[in-house]
Amino acid sequence: MLEFLEKAVLTAIGVAAITQKKAEELVAEMKDKYKISEEEGKLFVDRIQVIAKDTKEKVREMAEFEVQKTVDRLGLVSREEFDRLSKRVEELESKQNN
């Protein structure tokens, strides 16, 4: 399970590393090597950015889902549940002391 989460995080980092500058450098290289036009290069950069954004979002969603499954399986409580129970204990202690 942790291996999957590690891979998901590394993939997200890799996707995020595709910056505008790197994409433009790749297009410049492709223009020289494959004789593509400026417009084709721009469309390619735009497409890479859309794919990177979509992939990053999907990886984030998958990671959140897997973390939630792990938390549930381990029987851990959420911060909200912890805070709610803590407040309830304080209220009960206050009633008991009165």
Backbone torsions as a table, in degrees:
resi	resn	phi	psi	omega
1	MET	NA	-48.6	-179.9
2	LEU	-64.2	-32.0	177.8
3	GLU	-62.4	-42.2	178.6
4	PHE	-62.1	-45.5	-179.8
5	LEU	-62.7	-39.3	178.3
6	GLU	-62.3	-44.1	178.9
7	LYS	-63.7	-39.5	179.8
8	ALA	-63.3	-43.2	179.6
9	VAL	-66.1	-43.7	179.3
10	LEU	-63.2	-37.8	177.2
11	THR	-64.3	-43.8	178.8
12	ALA	-61.5	-40.8	178.0
13	ILE	-63.7	-42.0	179.2
14	GLY	-62.7	-43.4	178.9
15	VAL	-63.7	-42.8	-178.8
16	ALA	-66.1	-23.7	-177.6
17	ALA	-73.7	-12.8	178.3
18	ILE	-78.2	88.1	-177.3
19	THR	-86.4	168.6	176.7
20	GLN	-56.9	-44.0	-177.9
21	LYS	-63.6	-44.9	179.4
22	LYS	-62.5	-41.8	179.2
23	ALA	-63.2	-41.4	178.6
24	GLU	-65.7	-37.9	176.5
25	GLU	-63.1	-41.3	178.1
26	LEU	-62.8	-42.6	179.3
27	VAL	-65.0	-42.3	178.7
28	ALA	-58.9	-42.2	178.1
29	GLU	-65.4	-41.1	179.5
30	MET	-66.7	-36.8	179.3
31	LYS	-60.7	-43.0	179.3
32	ASP	-69.5	-44.5	-172.7
33	LYS	-76.6	-43.4	-172.8
34	TYR	-111.5	4.2	176.8
35	LYS	55.3	49.7	176.5
36	ILE	-92.0	155.2	-178.0
37	SER	-79.0	168.6	177.8
38	GLU	-61.0	-42.4	-179.9
39	GLU	-64.4	-43.8	177.7
40	GLU	-62.1	-38.9	177.9
41	GLY	-63.7	-43.1	178.9
42	LYS	-63.7	-43.7	178.2
43	LEU	-61.4	-38.4	178.7
44	PHE	-63.9	-45.3	178.9
45	VAL	-61.6	-45.0	179.4
46	ASP	-59.8	-43.6	-179.8
47	ARG	-64.0	-42.2	178.4
48	ILE	-60.8	-42.6	-178.8
49	GLN	-66.0	-38.7	177.5
50	VAL	-64.8	-45.9	179.6
51	ILE	-62.1	-44.2	-179.8
52	ALA	-61.4	-43.1	-179.6
53	LYS	-64.8	-46.0	179.5
54	ASP	-62.2	-44.3	-178.6
55	THR	-64.9	-42.4	179.3
56	LYS	-60.4	-43.8	179.9
57	GLU	-65.3	-43.0	179.7
58	LYS	-64.2	-41.3	178.9
59	VAL	-64.3	-41.7	178.2
60	ARG	-60.7	-45.0	179.8
61	GLU	-63.4	-43.5	179.1
62	MET	-63.2	-42.4	-179.6
63	ALA	-63.9	-44.1	178.3
64	GLU	-60.7	-42.7	-179.8
65	PHE	-62.7	-46.7	-178.7
66	GLU	-65.9	-39.1	177.7
67	VAL	-64.1	-43.5	179.6
68	GLN	-62.8	-41.1	177.1
69	LYS	-61.3	-42.3	180.0
70	THR	-65.4	-44.4	178.2
71	VAL	-59.9	-45.3	179.7
72	ASP	-63.2	-44.8	-178.0
73	ARG	-64.1	-36.4	179.7
74	LEU	-80.3	-9.8	178.4
75	GLY	76.8	24.8	178.9
76	LEU	-80.0	150.6	178.4
77	VAL	-99.7	153.1	178.0
78	SER	-75.1	165.4	177.9
79	ARG	-61.0	-40.5	179.5
80	GLU	-61.6	-45.2	179.9
81	GLU	-64.7	-42.1	178.0
82	PHE	-59.7	-48.0	-179.7
83	ASP	-62.1	-40.6	179.2
84	ARG	-62.9	-45.9	-180.0
85	LEU	-67.1	-38.3	178.7
86	SER	-62.0	-44.0	178.8
87	LYS	-63.4	-40.5	-179.9
88	ARG	-64.3	-41.9	177.9
89	VAL	-61.9	-44.0	178.3
90	GLU	-59.6	-43.1	179.4
91	GLU	-63.8	-43.1	179.6
92	LEU	-66.0	-39.6	177.5
93	GLU	-64.2	-39.2	-179.9
94	SER	-64.5	-41.7	179.0
95	LYS	-66.2	-38.7	-178.8
96	GLN	-67.6	-36.6	-178.2
97	ASN	-76.8	-17.0	-178.3
98	ASN	-87.7	NA	NA
